[in-house]
Amino acid sequence: MSGGLQNVSIRWSQRARRVRLVVKPAGIELVLPPHVSESEAMGFLSQHCEWAERKLTEVRGQDKPGSAPLGSGSQVPFQGRDVPLIVYEHAGSRLKIKRMQDGSFEILVPPISSISVDQQIRSALFVWVKQWMRVEAGRLAQQHGLMSGLRPREIRIKRMKTRWGSCGPQNDINLNWLLAFTPPSVLEYVVVHEICHIRHRNHSRDYWDLVSQHLPDWRHERQWLKFQGGELLRRFA
Ligand SMILES: [Zn+2]
């Protein structure tokens, strides 16, 4: 192992299925399944030493959360909880993404690409989130729709720069993919907000009464978007 690696911490995790190397500005963390010993872990680390050093320099150069490009060790607030991104180069030519059992996202990027790693990670996340949110938002729309007989024709997950959702004249609902990065109750609120527009195409008293029947505490979620939504849009939209 080269002398360059400092601040290495080791953590055993019941849920880890294999050795993982997490690189953050504070240092390097080795996450180990229970059966792996410290010396085996060090062997693993020495094999990945160069990679870890490179990543460490990379992530330390990106301390400002607002502008930092995404890379291995970056975190995204999936459903409002910080979840690490573990990024590997792989021999294939395609970008791949998978949600691991411990909640992290594993992203495999092709070694040669004309697009930056940051951009590749963002596209991979978008693809994954789109699929996940179609199911999740569909479930929420169905659950709330049963209550009031409001049924969207279609739910589309989109990249939107300034809005969180919209309801079209044909009752198609568009949702901002970044709702995957808010607490679950905020996604639920936006789904309810939009399906209630199927009945009231305005923000009248009657409209908010209907929203309240579905979610009595909707003001809380609306405040969240008002105060914390901007940061998400700045970082990811
Ligand atoms: Zn509205």
Residues whose N, C-alpha, C, O or C-beta is under 5 A from the ligand:
A	BS01	ZN	none
